[in-house]
Amino acid sequence: MFDGSFDIWMGWVWIVWMGAEELNWHATSAEALRTRLADVLRATAAEKRRGSEALAEEVRRKQTLQANLARKTVKNGGISPGNMEISWG
């Protein structure tokens, strides 16, 4: 005879199915977060590279400026502390 065990069994089936759905949602969310983290790490690495390149360019510009200043100073016979203005043209 029917003793209600079918209802209990169906309740467990529903709980397991819902648990699987929730587990799938968590797995999907975790994968999306991992993908986003990888994107952020790649973008961060690219920004660091650009920053390093910009710093290297700044160093090259300063070295070029110092070399040009040294040549201009020698050409003009030196720069006195009271006359630090340099004419490049």
N, C-alpha and C positions, 0 to 999 in steps of 0.2 A: 504494500500500500504506500501511498505518498506520505512521506514523513517530513518534508521540507528540506531534505538534503540537496535536492536539485537546485533550489533557490540559493542555498549556501554555496554550492559548487559554481553556479553562475555568477555569484558575487565575487568569488575568487578569480574566475576567468576575467571578469571586468577589471578587477584590481591589477591583475598581471598585465592585461592588455594596456591599461592606462599607465602602468609603470613602464612598460616598453615604450609607449609613446613619449612619456616624459624623458626617459633615458635617451631616446633618439633626438629629442629636442635639445637636451644638454650636449650631446655629442656634436650635433650640428652647430650649436652656439660656440662650443669650444673650438671647433675647426675654423669657424669664422674669425674668432679672436686670434687664433694662431696665425691665420693668413694676414690679418690686419697688423699684428705684431711684426711679422716678416716685412710687410710693406714699410712700416715705420722705421725698422732697423735699416732697411735699404736706403730710405730717404735720409736718415741720420748720417749714414756713411757717406752718401753723396754730398751732403752739406759740409761734412768735415773735410772731404776732399777739396771742395770748392774753397773752403776757408784756407786750407793749406796752400792751394794754388794762389789765392789772393795774397797771402802773406809772403810767399816766395816772390811774387811779382813786385810787391812793395819793397822787399829787400833789394831786388835787382834795380828798381828805380832809384832807391837811395844810394846804391853804389854808383850808378851812372851819374847821379847828381853830384856826388862827392868827387868823382873823377873829373867831371866837367868843371866843377868849382876849383879843383886843384889846378887844372890846365889854365883856367881863366886867371887864377891868382898868379901863377908863374908868368903868364903872358903880360900881365899888367904890372909886374914887379912887386906883387904882394898887396895885401889889403890891410890897411891900418884899422885898429879898433874903432876909430871915429868915422870911418868910411866903409861900412859893411855892405853898401848897396852894390849889386852886381848887375851889369847891363849885358844881356845876352844877344842883343841885336845890333 
